[in-house]
């Protein structure tokens, strides 16, 4: 299967937002900074918010997910150490940078694997259920990439980034 998001699919996804070109630069900058394939960041954003920077998700535990990459408010105390508050997460480029930073932390823990992608949404818990949630989320992201997550497609999507 094609590892990169198809041109038609990308244009369709990006045409849903008025800031397509500006947002694309944000993804490219974050990909370069953290050594992550921009296509993978695109796929996560497509899954999380359909590239809508105004998206706010409300969770059963009272936390919220903010912006393009749906950064959970659980991260706010840690982000505060870097001068990043909730209002900053509403800025698309900052949101994409933070999302890439979170994913890079998962990659440091799990390697450039689908477990790292799954942990972006489902966390790093060690229970069987946590593993299933990571796997399910990774499959959804893989479908955004038009990849089969069981075929080793993540490394192919990463290209020269890893």
N, C-alpha and C positions, 0 to 999 in steps of 0.2 A: 504494500500500500504506500501511497505518497506520504512521506513524513511531514511535509510542510502543509500548512493550511492552504487550500487551493486559492488561487487568485480571485475567483468568483466568490467563494465563501468569505474571503477576507474583505473584499469590496462591499459585500452585502452587510457584513458585521459592522464595518466602519461607517457605512452610510447611515447607520441608525443613530449616530451621534454627530452633533454639530461641530465637535472639536476633533474630528478624525485625524488630521495631519499633525496637530499639536500633540494629541495623545499618542500617536505613533512615535513621535520623537521621544516622549517620556518612556515608552517601552524600550526603544533602542538604547537610550541612556542607561536605564536600569539593567538591561541585559548585559551591556558592556561592563558596567560597574561590578556586577556580581557573577559574571561568567555563566549566565544562564541563557539558554536559547530564547530569543524574543518570541518565537512561535509558542513556546510553552507558557510564557507569561500571558500572551494573547489568549490562549486556550483557557487558562485559569480565569482571566477577566471575563471571557465570554460565558463561562459556566457560572461565575459568581454574580455578575451584574449586567450581562449583555452590554458591557462597556458604558454603562450609565453612571456617571460620577455622583449623581444625586441619590442613588439607591441607599436606603438604610433598612437593614433587616433587624427585626425584633425577635429575640430568642426567648425560649421558655424560662431560662435561668435569669432573665432580666438584662442580660448583656445585649449589645447591639453590634451589628456589622455595618461598617461605613465605607461607602465609595466604590470605586471601580473594582478594587481587589477585595472588598468586603472585609476590612480589617476589624477584628473583634475588639471591643472596648477592654477586654481582658489585658490587652497589650499596653494600655495607656500608662500604667505606672512605670513600666520598663522604658517606654518611649519618652516619658517625661525627663528621664536622665539625659536625653539627647535634645531636649527643648521642643519635642513634638507633642502637641496636645490634640484633642479631638478636632478643634477647628482646622488644624493643619491637614488632618486626614480627609477633609472635605475638598482639598485642593488635589486635582487629579494626578499631577506629577509626583507630589509627595506621597500620595496613596500608592502609586505604582512602585515607587522606590521602597516604601515600607513593605509592601507585599513581596517584592524581590528579596529584600533582606530576610524576611521570615522564611521564604522558600530556601534561601541560601543556608540558613541555620538548619533546616531539615535535611538538606543535601549533605551538610557537614556530619550530621548524625547518621543518616541512612545510606549515603552515597547518592549518585545521580540515578535514582531508582524511582519506580512507581510508588514505593512506600513513602519516599520523601514528598512526592506530589500529594498522596493521600493524606499525609499528616498536615498539609497546609490547611485542610478543612476539618479533618477528623481528629487531629491531635496526635500525641505520641504515646498514648496509653498502651499498656502491655497486655490488656485482656484480649480474649478471642473476639469479643464484640468490637473492640477498638480496631483490631486488625481488619475485620469485615467492613467497618465504616471507611477505613482508609482505602481498601480495595475498591469499594463501590464508588467512592469519589474519584479515584484514579481512573476508573473506567469512564466516568462521565467526562473527565478532562480529555482522556484519550479520544473519545468520540468527537470532541471539539477539534482535535488535531487530525481526525480521520485516520487514526492509527489503531492497530490491535495491540493493546497493552501487554498481551502475552507473547508478542513476537520480538520483544526487545526494542520496540519502536522508539522508546524514549531516548536511547543513546543516538539513534539515527536522527531524531528531531533535534538533538543537541548539536549536531554537526561538529564544528571545530571548537565549540564552547567547552567541551569536556574531553 
